[in-house]
Amino acid sequence: MKKCFPSLRKGEVVVRVIEYSLCGSPERYRLLTTLLDPEEAPAQELAALYHERWEVELVFDELKVHLKTMAARSEAKPRTRSFKSAMAGY
């Protein structure tokens, strides 16, 4: 990277800023990336992939919340059968 940016100091990172908005939304977003070549990584493609990634992250977050809630409920329920009696039928 130093060859392309000779003034770059140790610890500095060169980024490309992609500014965009989603269809139907007045909100503007800025995406910073180290993928500097617009032909290799087109802005529109990066913006779409970024939002797809966050949709997945939100699903994982929801799953974690629901799984924690289910675990808490499970621990709160009184156990009516012991492990030994549950396994007796096998």
Contacts in CASP RR format, 6 or more apart in sequence:
PFRMAT RR
TARGET T0000
AUTHOR 0000-0000-0000
METHOD contacts of the structure
MODEL  1
MKKCFPSLRKGEVVVRVIEYSLCGSPERYRLLTTLLDPEEAPAQELAALY
HERWEVELVFDELKVHLKTMAARSEAKPRTRSFKSAMAGY
1 8 0 8 1.000
1 14 0 8 1.000
2 8 0 8 1.000
4 14 0 8 1.000
5 14 0 8 1.000
8 14 0 8 1.000
13 34 0 8 1.000
14 34 0 8 1.000
14 36 0 8 1.000
15 32 0 8 1.000
15 33 0 8 1.000
15 34 0 8 1.000
16 32 0 8 1.000
16 33 0 8 1.000
16 34 0 8 1.000
16 35 0 8 1.000
16 36 0 8 1.000
16 38 0 8 1.000
17 30 0 8 1.000
17 31 0 8 1.000
17 32 0 8 1.000
18 30 0 8 1.000
18 31 0 8 1.000
18 32 0 8 1.000
18 33 0 8 1.000
18 43 0 8 1.000
18 46 0 8 1.000
18 47 0 8 1.000
19 28 0 8 1.000
19 29 0 8 1.000
19 30 0 8 1.000
19 31 0 8 1.000
20 28 0 8 1.000
20 29 0 8 1.000
20 31 0 8 1.000
20 43 0 8 1.000
20 44 0 8 1.000
20 47 0 8 1.000
21 27 0 8 1.000
21 28 0 8 1.000
21 29 0 8 1.000
22 29 0 8 1.000
22 51 0 8 1.000
29 47 0 8 1.000
31 46 0 8 1.000
31 47 0 8 1.000
31 50 0 8 1.000
33 41 0 8 1.000
33 46 0 8 1.000
35 41 0 8 1.000
35 46 0 8 1.000
END
